[in-house]
Amino acid sequence: MTPLHIHLEADEIPKHWYNVVADMSNPPAPPLGPDGKLVTPEAMGAIFPGPILEQEMSAQRWIEIPEDVRQIYAQWRPSPLIRALRLEQALGTPAKIFYKYEGVSPAGSHKPNSAVPQAYFNKLAGTKRLTTETGAGQWGSSIAYAGQMFGLPVRVYMVKVSFQQKPFRRSMMQTWGAEVFASPTDRTLAGRNALASDPNSMGSLGLAISEAVEEAASEPGVCYTLGSVLNHVAMHQTVIGLEAKKQFAKIGLYPDIIFGPCGGGSSFAGIAFPFLADKMAGEKRAQNLRCVAVEPTSCPTLTKGAYAYDYGDASGYTPIMKMYTLGHDFMPPGIHAGGLRYHGDSPLVSQLLFERQIEAIAVPQVATFAAGVQFAQAEGIIPAPESCHGIRAAIDEALRCKVTGEPKVILFCLTGHGHFDMASYDRYLSGQLEDYDYPSEAINESLKNLPKVGT
C-alpha cells in the first residue's frame, strides 16, 4: 500500500531553485515603463537590491540556494507529501489524492519559501529596512519572520479588510518585530488619494503595493519585497514541486493532474513548474499532465481578465507587466480568501496560460469553504481559505473519477493552515457567507484604463 506520509531527509532539501524561463518556448514579455520603453535595471534598482534583480531577469535554469537560506529552510523543510486516504474513502473515488503540506512553516504557509531568501539577499546588499504589502497576512507574517532571522526591520501595509478580518496575523507580524498599518493609510500619497476618493475604502492588494513601493522608492536604504507575481518569487517557491517530485519518485507514482490556488501565482508556480518542466522536455510520464490554477469567481483574473500590459499596483508606481489582469484600479469584494484578491497575476503563469501550457478555473466562495470543511473532517487539517480553492478543484476531479472509474493521481498544494481564519469559518458555518461573481460590465469598465503601451 502507498504510505500515507512520504518523507525526505534534511539533506534532500533542494540545493537549487528551478527557473521555468529557461524552458519556455517563447521568452517572457519584458516589463515596460510608462513611456512604453523597456525598464532598465537601474530603474528597478530604486526598490530592489542587485541580487534579487539578477534573479528576476535570469534565464538560467538552476539558481543555487545559499547555504544560509537552506539552514533556515531546514526548520520546516522538507515539507510532507501526504496521501489523503481518508478523503478518498469519504468520496468513494478510485483516484489517489496527494497534498503537499506547506502549513508546517513558522508562519503557517508557503510564503517563507521566498521571504527567507529575499531577506537574505537584501541583507547581503546592505538594505537597512524592508517594506511590503500583505492581503491575508501570510506574506506579511512571513517577511516579518524572515526579517527577524536576518536582523532587518520590516514595515507592512496590510489590506484593511484583512487587517480587520485577521487580527492574529497582525499580531504574528508584530511579535516578529514588524510595524503593521491598515491600507489605505494617510502615510503615503497613494493612500491619501484613495481615502480622498473613498473614506471607507477597504483597500486592495494593488493599493497596498502602491503604498509599500512609494515608501521604498522615496527613502534611501529601504527596499521593497513582494510575496508573489514576480519571476524570482515564483522561482523561490519551486522548492515545493522539486521536493514533491522526489517524494513521488520514492513511491513510484507521478501526478496526472495538479491543482494550486492562484492569486498572484507563486504557490501554483511552486507546485506546478517543476513538473511542467518534465512535460516541456517531452518526458513520457508527463505527456498528459494537466496543471490547473484555481481562482475565486469574485476575482477571476485568469478566467475573465485580459492578457495585456498593466501596472502591478493601483497607482502606477510599478513597471508595466504583460499578464492577465482585471485592470489595476479593480477593487475586489471583501472575500475571505484575502490572498487571492489581486487584479493581476504572475507574468510567467499568465504567459503559460496564454500559450495553453496550463489551465485555469474559477470556483465560488461557499463551495470552497464546503470543501475545506470536508477536507478537515476527513484529514484533520483545517486549511486556509486560499488553500480551499485547490481542495475544491481536487475533490471535484476525484468525484469525476468516481463516475469514469479512472484511478488518476491528483496532487494539490495545501498552502497553509486556517488557524487564524476561524472567523471566516464561523461565517460559513452560520450561513453568512455568500457567493459573488464579479460582473463582466465592471471588469470591462476597469479594463478601459489599461496603459496604452505594449500592444
Secondary structure as GFF3:
##gff-version 3
##sequence-region A 1 455
A	DSSP	beta_strand	5	6	.	.	.	ID=ss1
A	DSSP	three_ten_helix	10	12	.	.	.	ID=ss2
A	DSSP	beta_strand	16	18	.	.	.	ID=ss3
A	DSSP	three_ten_helix	20	23	.	.	.	ID=ss4
A	DSSP	alpha_helix	41	44	.	.	.	ID=ss5
A	DSSP	alpha_helix	50	56	.	.	.	ID=ss6
A	DSSP	beta_strand	62	64	.	.	.	ID=ss7
A	DSSP	alpha_helix	67	73	.	.	.	ID=ss8
A	DSSP	beta_strand	81	83	.	.	.	ID=ss9
A	DSSP	alpha_helix	85	91	.	.	.	ID=ss10
A	DSSP	beta_strand	96	101	.	.	.	ID=ss11
A	DSSP	alpha_helix	112	125	.	.	.	ID=ss12
A	DSSP	beta_strand	129	134	.	.	.	ID=ss13
A	DSSP	alpha_helix	138	149	.	.	.	ID=ss14
A	DSSP	beta_strand	154	159	.	.	.	ID=ss15
A	DSSP	alpha_helix	160	165	.	.	.	ID=ss16
A	DSSP	alpha_helix	167	175	.	.	.	ID=ss17
A	DSSP	beta_strand	179	183	.	.	.	ID=ss18
A	DSSP	alpha_helix	189	197	.	.	.	ID=ss19
A	DSSP	alpha_helix	205	218	.	.	.	ID=ss20
A	DSSP	beta_strand	222	224	.	.	.	ID=ss21
A	DSSP	alpha_helix	231	236	.	.	.	ID=ss22
A	DSSP	alpha_helix	239	251	.	.	.	ID=ss23
A	DSSP	beta_strand	257	261	.	.	.	ID=ss24
A	DSSP	alpha_helix	266	280	.	.	.	ID=ss25
A	DSSP	three_ten_helix	284	286	.	.	.	ID=ss26
A	DSSP	beta_strand	290	296	.	.	.	ID=ss27
A	DSSP	alpha_helix	301	304	.	.	.	ID=ss28
A	DSSP	beta_strand	306	311	.	.	.	ID=ss29
A	DSSP	beta_strand	320	325	.	.	.	ID=ss30
A	DSSP	three_ten_helix	338	340	.	.	.	ID=ss31
A	DSSP	alpha_helix	347	354	.	.	.	ID=ss32
A	DSSP	beta_strand	359	363	.	.	.	ID=ss33
A	DSSP	alpha_helix	365	379	.	.	.	ID=ss34
A	DSSP	alpha_helix	387	404	.	.	.	ID=ss35
A	DSSP	beta_strand	409	414	.	.	.	ID=ss36
A	DSSP	alpha_helix	422	429	.	.	.	ID=ss37
A	DSSP	alpha_helix	440	447	.	.	.	ID=ss38
###
